[in-house]
Amino acid sequence: MNISLRQLRAFLAVARQRHFRRAAEHLHLSQPAVSRHIADLEDELGVRLFDRNTREVVPTEAGRYLESAIERVLDELEGVLDHVHYEGERRHGKVRIASVPTLSASLMPACIADCAREYPELTIQLFDQAQMLVLESVRGGEVDFGIAIDPPEGGDFDGETIMRDPFCLACRPDHQFAQSKTVSWKKLQGQSLILLDYSSGSRRLIDDALRRHNVDANVVQQTGHTHTAFRMVEAGLGITITPMLSAPPPSLAIRPLTPTEQRSVMLIHRHHRSLSPLAALVWERLRKLAANGALTPH
């Protein structure tokens, strides 16, 4: 059965107005268009819906039944469709995002600036947090979604990897490693290492990489932020392993570690919870920026 919303709207208008012309004016349609919708509906249903005379249009028994049956349902349906359309089209409001510090500094400024240009009425509120707090914020519904590093597997999150971020070595220019184009993980044996602490999503991955390459790590300092680690390296306290997106300062020598080990940058939200239209919009912008290389440091 092929019945359209336009036909049902025309039917209700005629049933309420008891007149084709007034119904047409109410719908902002021509009278022939309304008559055609009613005729098509009657043909589709195989029944006559109105008795017509020169003064008024009166619903038949079938017409009265149809009117009582669909009036409330159609009003509710139109309200639902209007709401969905409004939510999908509007571009103003607030999106809350939790992100680990290195990604807050490297990914989010470009995303926020991009959204500000395209959607000036959209506000992005960024929560710059350690990995554990990012996961808790997403899990507790305090934010719309999060940007995390290889979150643990489990049923709490749905996620998508948007890019890979390789680990590199940062040392002083007068360090022996600064003379090499690349540095093997195995050469880190016995070196004084300054690493991020376990509040970071990267520390677990760095430990795993060191074990895979049979390096007995000599960790002399642990810090909560890459900036602190870089300052300690500048002071000559050791060397550090850091993600490329952490943007080490030009005062340090940056060397790729071989073989390449990398972390996954992921967008995550609560399992079985749909994103709002605004959050989905920002999620998609991050995906596109990452795919186009706009989030990769140059």
C-alpha positions as CSV (number, residue, x, y, z in Angstrom):
1,M,0.0,0.0,0.0
2,N,1.5,3.3,-1.1
3,I,0.2,6.1,1.0
4,S,2.1,9.3,1.6
5,L,2.2,11.8,4.5
6,R,1.0,14.5,2.1
7,Q,-2.2,12.5,1.3
8,L,-2.9,12.0,5.0
9,R,-2.3,15.7,5.8
10,A,-4.6,16.6,3.0
11,F,-7.2,14.2,4.3
12,L,-7.1,15.6,7.9
13,A,-7.3,19.1,6.6
14,V,-10.4,18.4,4.6
15,A,-12.0,16.4,7.4
16,R,-11.4,19.3,9.8
17,Q,-12.3,22.2,7.5
18,R,-15.2,20.3,5.8
19,H,-14.2,22.2,2.7
20,F,-11.6,21.7,-0.1
21,R,-10.9,25.4,-0.6
22,R,-10.4,26.1,3.1
23,A,-8.3,23.0,3.5
24,A,-6.1,24.1,0.5
25,E,-5.6,27.5,2.1
26,H,-4.7,25.9,5.4
27,L,-2.1,23.7,3.7
28,H,-0.8,26.5,1.4
29,L,-1.7,24.3,-1.6
30,S,-3.9,24.7,-4.6
31,Q,-7.4,23.3,-4.4
32,P,-6.7,20.9,-7.4
33,A,-3.7,19.6,-5.5
34,V,-5.7,18.8,-2.4
35,S,-8.4,17.2,-4.5
36,R,-5.8,15.0,-6.2
37,H,-4.3,13.9,-2.9
38,I,-7.8,12.8,-1.7
39,A,-8.6,11.0,-4.9
40,D,-5.3,9.2,-4.8
41,L,-5.8,8.2,-1.2
42,E,-9.3,6.9,-1.9
43,D,-8.0,4.9,-4.9
44,E,-5.3,3.4,-2.7
45,L,-7.7,2.5,0.1
46,G,-10.5,1.4,-2.3
47,V,-13.1,3.3,-0.3
48,R,-14.9,6.7,-0.5
49,L,-13.8,9.0,2.3
50,F,-16.0,12.0,1.7
51,D,-19.5,12.8,0.5
52,R,-19.5,16.0,-1.4
53,N,-22.3,18.5,-2.1
54,T,-22.3,22.2,-3.1
55,R,-22.1,23.5,0.5
56,E,-19.8,21.1,2.4
57,V,-17.7,18.0,2.4
58,V,-18.8,15.3,5.0
59,P,-16.6,12.3,5.9
60,T,-18.2,9.0,5.2
61,E,-18.2,6.3,7.8
62,A,-14.9,5.1,6.6
63,G,-13.6,8.7,6.6
64,R,-14.7,9.2,10.2
65,Y,-13.0,6.1,11.3
66,L,-9.8,7.0,9.5
67,E,-9.9,10.6,10.9
68,S,-10.3,9.3,14.5
69,A,-7.6,6.7,14.0
70,I,-4.8,8.7,12.5
71,E,-5.4,12.2,13.9
72,R,-3.4,11.8,17.1
73,V,-0.8,9.5,15.5
74,L,-0.1,11.8,12.6
75,D,0.3,14.8,14.9
76,E,2.7,12.9,17.0
77,L,4.6,11.7,14.0
78,E,5.0,15.2,12.6
79,G,6.2,16.4,16.0
80,V,8.8,13.6,16.1
81,L,10.0,14.3,12.5
82,D,10.2,18.1,13.2
83,H,12.3,17.4,16.3
84,V,14.6,15.1,14.5
85,H,15.0,17.6,11.7
86,Y,15.7,20.4,14.1
87,E,18.3,18.4,16.1
88,G,20.0,17.3,12.9
89,E,20.1,20.8,11.4
90,R,21.0,23.0,14.4
91,R,24.6,23.9,14.8
92,H,24.6,25.7,18.1
93,G,25.1,24.3,21.6
94,K,28.0,22.8,23.6
95,V,30.0,19.6,23.0
96,R,32.1,18.4,26.0
97,I,35.3,16.4,25.1
98,A,37.8,14.9,27.5
99,S,41.3,14.4,26.0
100,V,44.7,13.3,27.3
101,P,47.2,16.2,27.5
102,T,49.4,15.5,24.5
103,L,46.3,15.2,22.3
104,S,44.7,18.2,23.9
105,A,47.7,20.3,22.8
106,S,48.3,18.7,19.4
107,L,44.9,17.7,18.0
108,M,42.2,19.8,19.7
109,P,43.4,23.4,18.9
110,A,43.1,22.6,15.1
111,C,39.7,21.0,15.6
112,I,38.3,23.8,17.8
113,A,39.5,26.4,15.3
114,D,38.1,24.5,12.4
115,C,34.7,24.2,14.1
116,A,34.7,27.8,15.1
117,R,35.1,28.8,11.4
118,E,32.5,26.5,10.1
119,Y,30.0,26.6,13.0
120,P,30.5,29.8,15.0
121,E,27.5,29.1,17.3
122,L,29.0,25.8,18.4
123,T,31.0,25.7,21.6
124,I,33.6,23.0,22.4
125,Q,34.5,22.6,26.0
126,L,37.7,20.7,26.4
127,F,38.7,18.7,29.6
128,D,42.4,18.3,29.5
129,Q,42.9,15.2,31.7
130,A,45.2,12.2,32.4
131,Q,44.1,9.0,30.6
132,M,42.5,7.5,33.6
133,L,40.3,10.6,34.1
134,V,39.4,10.7,30.5
135,L,38.1,7.1,30.7
136,E,36.2,7.9,33.9
137,S,34.6,11.0,32.4
138,V,33.4,9.1,29.3
139,R,32.2,6.2,31.4
140,G,30.3,8.4,33.8
141,G,28.7,10.5,31.0
142,E,30.4,13.7,32.1
143,V,31.5,14.4,28.5
144,D,30.1,13.6,25.1
145,F,33.2,11.6,24.0
146,G,36.9,11.3,24.7
147,I,40.2,11.2,22.9
148,A,42.4,8.5,24.4
149,I,45.4,6.3,23.8
150,D,44.7,2.6,23.2
151,P,42.1,2.3,26.0
152,P,41.8,-1.1,27.6
153,E,39.5,-3.6,26.0
154,G,36.2,-4.1,27.6
155,G,32.5,-3.4,27.3
156,D,32.5,0.2,28.5
157,F,33.4,1.9,25.3
158,D,32.8,2.0,21.6
159,G,35.7,3.6,19.7
160,E,37.4,4.4,16.5
161,T,41.1,4.8,15.7
162,I,41.7,8.0,13.8
163,M,45.5,7.9,13.6
164,R,48.8,6.3,14.7
165,D,51.4,8.2,16.6
166,P,55.0,6.8,16.6
167,F,57.2,6.9,19.7
168,C,60.6,8.7,19.3
169,L,63.6,9.5,21.4
170,A,64.4,12.9,22.8
171,C,67.9,13.7,24.0
172,R,70.2,16.7,24.3
173,P,72.1,17.6,21.1
174,D,75.4,16.7,22.9
175,H,74.2,13.1,23.6
176,Q,75.7,10.3,21.6
177,F,72.3,9.3,20.2
178,A,72.0,12.8,18.6
179,Q,74.7,11.8,16.1
180,S,72.5,9.0,14.7
181,K,69.6,9.3,12.3
182,T,67.7,6.6,14.1
183,V,68.1,4.8,17.4
184,S,67.4,1.1,18.1
185,W,65.3,0.3,21.1
186,K,68.0,-2.2,22.1
187,K,70.5,0.7,22.5
188,L,68.3,2.1,25.4
189,Q,69.7,-0.7,27.6
190,G,71.5,1.0,30.6
191,Q,70.4,4.5,29.6
192,S,68.9,6.8,32.2
193,L,65.3,7.1,31.2
194,I,62.8,9.8,32.1
195,L,59.4,8.4,31.4
196,L,55.8,9.5,31.9
197,D,54.1,8.0,34.9
198,Y,51.2,5.5,34.9
199,S,48.5,8.1,34.7
200,S,49.5,8.4,31.1
201,G,48.0,6.1,28.5
202,S,51.4,5.9,26.8
203,R,53.4,4.5,29.7
204,R,51.9,1.0,29.5
205,L,52.7,1.0,25.7
206,I,56.3,2.2,26.3
207,D,56.8,-0.5,29.0
208,D,55.5,-3.2,26.6
209,A,57.8,-2.0,23.8
210,L,60.8,-2.1,26.1
211,R,60.0,-5.6,27.1
212,R,59.5,-6.7,23.5
213,H,63.0,-5.5,22.7
214,N,64.5,-7.0,25.8
215,V,65.5,-3.7,27.4
216,D,65.9,-3.7,31.2
217,A,64.7,-0.1,31.7
218,N,66.7,2.1,34.0
219,V,63.9,4.6,34.9
220,V,65.5,7.5,36.9
221,Q,62.5,9.8,36.9
222,Q,58.7,9.6,36.2
223,T,56.7,12.7,35.4
224,G,53.0,13.5,35.0
225,H,53.6,15.6,31.9
226,T,55.9,15.5,28.8
227,H,56.9,19.2,29.4
228,T,58.4,18.2,32.7
229,A,60.2,15.3,31.1
230,F,61.7,17.6,28.4
231,R,62.9,20.0,31.0
232,M,64.7,17.2,32.8
233,V,66.3,16.0,29.6
234,E,67.5,19.6,28.9
235,A,69.0,19.6,32.4
236,G,71.1,16.5,31.5
237,L,69.2,14.1,33.8
238,G,68.7,11.5,31.1
239,I,66.8,10.8,27.8
240,T,63.1,10.3,27.2
241,I,60.8,8.2,25.1
242,T,57.9,10.4,23.9
243,P,55.1,10.3,21.3
244,M,55.8,12.4,18.2
245,L,52.5,14.3,18.8
246,S,53.9,15.6,22.1
247,A,55.9,18.1,20.0
248,P,59.3,18.0,21.8
249,P,61.0,21.5,21.9
250,P,63.6,22.4,19.2
251,S,66.3,22.5,22.0
252,L,66.3,18.7,22.0
253,A,67.4,16.2,19.3
254,I,64.5,14.0,18.2
255,R,65.3,10.6,16.7
256,P,63.0,7.9,15.4
257,L,63.1,4.6,17.4
258,T,63.5,1.5,15.4
259,P,61.7,-0.7,14.8
260,T,58.7,1.6,14.8
261,E,56.4,1.4,17.8
262,Q,53.3,3.5,17.9
263,R,50.2,4.3,19.9
264,S,46.7,4.4,18.5
265,V,44.8,7.7,18.9
266,M,41.2,6.8,19.5
267,L,37.8,8.5,19.8
268,I,35.7,6.8,22.4
269,H,32.2,7.1,23.7
270,R,30.0,5.0,26.0
271,H,29.0,1.6,24.8
272,H,25.5,1.5,23.2
273,R,25.1,5.3,23.7
274,S,24.5,7.3,20.5
275,L,26.2,10.6,20.1
276,S,24.1,13.7,20.0
277,P,24.0,15.4,16.5
278,L,26.4,18.1,17.7
279,A,28.9,15.6,19.2
280,A,28.7,13.4,16.1
281,L,29.5,16.5,14.0
282,V,32.7,17.2,16.0
283,W,33.6,13.5,16.0
284,E,33.4,13.6,12.2
285,R,35.5,16.8,11.9
286,L,38.2,15.1,14.0
287,R,38.1,12.0,11.7
288,K,38.4,14.2,8.6
289,L,41.2,16.3,10.0
290,A,43.2,13.2,10.9
291,A,42.6,11.6,7.6
292,N,43.8,14.7,5.8
293,G,46.9,15.0,7.9
294,A,45.9,18.3,9.4
295,L,46.5,16.9,12.9
296,T,50.0,15.7,12.2
297,P,52.8,17.9,13.4
298,H,55.0,19.2,10.6
